[in-house]
Amino acid sequence: MFWLALTTFVSVALATGALVRGNRSIRFLRDISPALPARPPRVSVVIAARDEARGIEAALASLLAQDYPDYEVIVVDDRSGDATPAILARMAARNARLTVLRIDDLPAGWLGKNYALECGARAATGGMLVFADADVVMRPDVLARAVSHALSARRDHIAITPEIAAPGVLLGMFMGSFTMFFSLYARPWKAPDAHSRCFIGIGAFNLVRSEVYRAVGGHSRIALRPDDDIKLGKIIKDARYAQEMLFGGGCMLVEWYPTLAALARG
């Protein structure tokens, strides 16, 4: 029993040390200066939305207020049955940057979100794609900072973790534990290392060069994966493209789940 306890203690201590050291090496998006070239690449933000009436208006308003000079927002409505279509129609009528597509029938061999993101990517005109969730609220300089870093650091793929609002003690405890165990599993600080097999992808914000997305096969390669965000990162890393994760605290905010019941359903 003593040796088991000692082994467990040492293992936990080593894992915690690796986690702390690794996280310290990850940069914050807020610390990156938005230094863009004279003609920055066009960016296409692609969002899949299904029954997102609760938060999509605030998220889209933050996207449509970005200070990036050349971008479009494409929202693919995946068979929503709530007020999402009405909200999207109203916002699209007021802003030329916003394009709304609608999916009424899901082809065989696809999950709805993955098919929606694939359809959005096909319609995109940007040299860079950003796959984002429909409930993420962003500061106006997020695109400028993310693209600036991708260009200066020569990254083909940038994943950014948002700050997560978790109301209540139990949800906060769950989120803290989930974040720790996910980090120990994924080791995102190793993703930039070309010699490491570690990879990363974040559904809230995955920026990838369009030619890289198409070269790896896009979402058609992961059509039935419920963990599409991190698996997109995997196929990008497996193809030996350069990727990195940044912390988005202070720049991006999402309420992951409002209640424990919603968490269980999700």
C-alpha positions as CSV (number, residue, x, y, z in Angstrom):
1,M,0.0,0.0,0.0
2,F,2.9,2.4,0.9
3,W,4.6,1.8,-2.5
4,L,1.3,2.3,-4.4
5,A,0.7,5.5,-2.6
6,L,4.2,6.7,-3.2
7,T,4.1,5.8,-6.9
8,T,0.8,7.6,-7.2
9,F,2.1,10.7,-5.5
10,V,5.2,10.8,-7.6
11,S,3.2,10.3,-10.9
12,V,0.8,13.1,-10.0
13,A,3.7,15.4,-9.0
14,L,5.5,14.8,-12.3
15,A,2.3,15.2,-14.3
16,T,1.5,18.5,-12.5
17,G,5.0,19.8,-13.0
18,A,4.8,19.0,-16.8
19,L,1.4,20.7,-17.0
20,V,2.7,23.9,-15.2
21,R,5.8,24.1,-17.3
22,G,4.0,23.4,-20.6
23,N,1.2,25.9,-19.9
24,R,3.8,28.6,-19.1
25,S,5.2,28.2,-22.6
26,I,1.9,28.9,-24.3
27,R,1.4,32.5,-25.4
28,F,-1.7,34.6,-24.8
29,L,-3.5,36.1,-27.8
30,R,-3.8,39.4,-25.9
31,D,0.0,39.7,-25.8
32,I,0.3,39.5,-29.6
33,S,0.5,42.8,-31.4
34,P,-1.9,43.1,-34.4
35,A,0.8,43.9,-37.0
36,L,-0.7,43.1,-40.4
37,P,0.9,43.5,-43.8
38,A,-0.3,46.2,-46.2
39,R,-2.5,43.6,-48.0
40,P,-3.5,41.0,-45.4
41,P,-5.1,37.8,-46.5
42,R,-8.9,37.6,-46.8
43,V,-10.4,35.6,-43.9
44,S,-13.6,33.6,-44.0
45,V,-15.1,32.8,-40.6
46,V,-17.3,29.7,-40.9
47,I,-19.9,28.8,-38.2
48,A,-22.2,25.8,-37.9
49,A,-25.4,26.7,-36.1
50,R,-28.2,24.5,-34.9
51,D,-30.8,25.8,-32.4
52,E,-28.4,28.5,-31.3
53,A,-31.0,31.2,-30.6
54,R,-29.8,31.7,-27.0
55,G,-26.4,33.1,-27.9
56,I,-25.8,33.4,-31.6
57,E,-26.8,37.1,-31.9
58,A,-24.2,38.3,-29.4
59,A,-21.5,36.0,-30.9
60,L,-22.2,37.3,-34.5
61,A,-22.4,40.9,-33.4
62,S,-18.9,40.5,-32.0
63,L,-17.7,38.9,-35.2
64,L,-19.3,41.5,-37.4
65,A,-17.5,44.2,-35.4
66,Q,-14.0,42.9,-36.0
67,D,-11.5,45.6,-37.1
68,Y,-9.9,43.2,-39.6
69,P,-9.9,44.9,-43.0
70,D,-10.9,42.0,-45.3
71,Y,-13.2,39.2,-44.0
72,E,-16.5,37.5,-44.4
73,V,-18.7,35.5,-42.0
74,I,-20.5,32.4,-43.3
75,V,-23.1,30.9,-41.0
76,V,-24.5,27.5,-42.0
77,D,-27.9,26.8,-40.4
78,D,-28.0,23.1,-39.8
79,R,-31.8,22.3,-39.7
80,S,-32.5,24.7,-36.8
81,G,-36.0,24.4,-35.3
82,D,-35.9,27.5,-33.0
83,A,-35.5,31.2,-33.7
84,T,-32.1,30.8,-35.2
85,P,-33.2,31.3,-38.8
86,A,-35.1,34.4,-38.0
87,I,-32.1,35.9,-36.1
88,L,-29.8,35.1,-39.0
89,A,-32.1,36.5,-41.6
90,R,-32.4,39.8,-39.6
91,M,-28.7,40.1,-39.1
92,A,-27.8,39.3,-42.7
93,A,-30.2,41.9,-44.0
94,R,-28.2,44.5,-42.0
95,N,-24.7,43.4,-42.7
96,A,-23.2,42.6,-46.1
97,R,-20.3,40.7,-44.6
98,L,-22.7,38.0,-43.3
99,T,-23.8,35.1,-45.6
100,V,-26.3,32.6,-44.4
101,L,-26.6,29.1,-45.8
102,R,-29.3,26.5,-44.9
103,I,-29.1,22.7,-44.7
104,D,-32.4,20.9,-44.8
105,D,-31.2,17.4,-45.5
106,L,-28.2,15.7,-44.1
107,P,-26.4,13.3,-46.5
108,A,-25.5,9.8,-45.3
109,G,-22.1,9.4,-43.8
110,W,-22.0,12.8,-42.1
111,L,-22.6,14.4,-38.7
112,G,-24.6,17.6,-39.0
113,K,-21.9,20.0,-37.7
114,N,-19.2,18.5,-39.8
115,Y,-21.3,18.7,-43.0
116,A,-22.2,22.3,-42.2
117,L,-18.6,23.3,-41.7
118,E,-17.6,21.6,-45.0
119,C,-20.4,23.4,-46.8
120,G,-19.3,26.7,-45.3
121,A,-15.7,26.1,-46.3
122,R,-16.7,25.3,-49.9
123,A,-18.5,28.7,-50.1
124,A,-15.6,30.6,-48.5
125,T,-13.5,33.0,-50.6
126,G,-10.7,33.7,-48.0
127,G,-7.1,32.6,-48.1
128,M,-7.6,31.8,-44.4
129,L,-10.5,30.0,-42.8
130,V,-11.6,30.3,-39.2
131,F,-13.9,27.7,-37.9
132,A,-15.7,29.1,-34.8
133,D,-18.5,28.1,-32.5
134,A,-21.8,29.9,-32.6
135,D,-21.7,31.1,-29.0
136,V,-18.2,32.6,-28.8
137,V,-18.0,36.4,-28.1
138,M,-14.8,38.0,-29.3
139,R,-13.0,41.3,-28.9
140,P,-12.8,43.4,-32.0
141,D,-9.1,42.7,-32.5
142,V,-9.2,38.9,-32.3
143,L,-8.9,38.3,-36.1
144,A,-6.1,40.8,-36.5
145,R,-4.1,39.4,-33.6
146,A,-4.6,35.8,-34.7
147,V,-3.7,36.4,-38.4
148,S,-0.7,38.5,-37.4
149,H,0.7,35.7,-35.3
150,A,0.0,33.1,-38.0
151,L,1.9,35.1,-40.6
152,S,4.8,36.2,-38.4
153,A,5.3,32.7,-36.8
154,R,4.6,30.9,-40.1
155,R,1.8,28.8,-38.7
156,D,-0.6,26.9,-41.0
157,H,-3.0,26.3,-38.1
158,I,-3.7,28.4,-35.0
159,A,-6.1,27.0,-32.3
160,I,-7.2,29.4,-29.6
161,T,-8.9,28.4,-26.3
162,P,-11.6,30.9,-25.1
163,E,-12.2,32.0,-21.6
164,I,-15.0,29.9,-20.3
165,A,-17.8,31.3,-18.1
166,A,-19.0,28.4,-15.9
167,P,-21.8,29.7,-13.6
168,G,-22.0,27.9,-10.2
169,V,-19.5,26.1,-8.1
170,L,-20.1,22.6,-9.5
171,L,-19.7,23.7,-13.1
172,G,-16.6,25.6,-12.2
173,M,-15.1,22.5,-10.5
174,F,-16.0,20.4,-13.5
175,M,-14.4,22.9,-16.0
176,G,-11.2,23.1,-13.9
177,S,-10.9,19.3,-13.8
178,F,-11.8,18.9,-17.5
179,T,-9.2,21.5,-18.5
180,M,-6.5,19.9,-16.5
181,F,-7.1,16.4,-17.7
182,F,-7.5,17.5,-21.3
183,S,-4.2,19.4,-21.2
184,L,-2.4,16.3,-19.7
185,Y,-3.9,14.2,-22.5
186,A,-3.3,16.6,-25.4
187,R,-0.1,18.4,-24.2
188,P,-0.9,21.3,-26.5
189,W,2.4,23.0,-25.7
190,K,4.1,20.3,-27.8
191,A,1.9,20.9,-30.9
192,P,4.4,23.3,-32.5
193,D,7.2,20.7,-32.3
194,A,7.5,19.0,-35.7
195,H,9.1,16.0,-34.0
196,S,6.2,15.5,-31.6
197,R,3.1,13.5,-32.3
198,C,1.0,15.9,-30.2
199,F,-1.6,17.9,-32.0
200,I,-4.4,20.4,-31.1
201,G,-7.6,21.8,-32.3
202,I,-10.2,24.0,-30.6
203,G,-13.8,24.3,-31.8
204,A,-14.1,27.8,-30.5
205,F,-11.4,29.0,-32.9
206,N,-9.5,27.0,-35.5
207,L,-7.7,29.2,-38.0
208,V,-6.2,27.3,-41.0
209,R,-4.9,28.3,-44.3
210,S,-7.4,27.5,-47.0
211,E,-4.9,25.5,-49.2
212,V,-3.9,23.4,-46.2
213,Y,-7.5,22.7,-45.3
214,R,-8.2,21.5,-48.8
215,A,-4.9,19.6,-49.0
216,V,-5.7,17.5,-45.9
217,G,-9.2,16.7,-47.2
218,G,-11.2,19.1,-45.0
219,H,-14.1,17.9,-42.9
220,S,-14.8,15.1,-45.3
221,R,-11.9,13.3,-43.7
222,I,-13.5,13.5,-40.3
223,A,-17.2,13.4,-41.4
224,L,-18.4,11.1,-38.6
225,R,-16.1,12.4,-35.8
226,P,-18.0,14.1,-32.9
227,D,-14.6,15.5,-31.8
228,D,-14.2,17.3,-35.2
229,D,-12.2,20.2,-33.8
230,I,-9.3,18.3,-32.4
231,K,-9.4,15.7,-35.2
232,L,-9.0,18.6,-37.7
233,G,-5.9,19.5,-35.8
234,K,-4.7,15.9,-36.0
235,I,-5.0,15.5,-39.8
236,I,-3.2,18.9,-40.2
237,K,-0.4,17.8,-37.9
238,D,-0.1,14.4,-39.5
239,A,0.4,16.1,-42.8
240,R,3.3,17.9,-41.2
241,Y,1.9,21.4,-41.3
242,A,2.9,23.9,-38.6
243,Q,0.4,24.5,-35.8
244,E,0.2,26.1,-32.4
245,M,-2.3,26.8,-29.6
246,L,-2.8,30.2,-27.9
247,F,-4.7,31.1,-24.8
248,G,-7.6,33.4,-25.6
249,G,-8.4,34.6,-22.1
250,G,-9.4,38.3,-22.1
251,C,-10.1,38.2,-25.8
252,M,-12.7,35.4,-26.3
253,L,-15.5,34.3,-24.0
254,V,-18.0,31.4,-24.1
255,E,-20.5,30.0,-21.7
256,W,-19.8,26.4,-22.4
257,Y,-23.0,25.1,-20.6
258,P,-25.4,27.1,-18.5
259,T,-26.4,24.2,-16.2
260,L,-25.3,20.7,-15.2
261,A,-28.3,19.3,-17.0
262,A,-27.2,21.0,-20.2
263,L,-23.7,19.6,-19.7
264,A,-25.0,16.1,-19.3
265,R,-27.1,16.5,-22.6
266,G,-24.1,17.9,-24.4
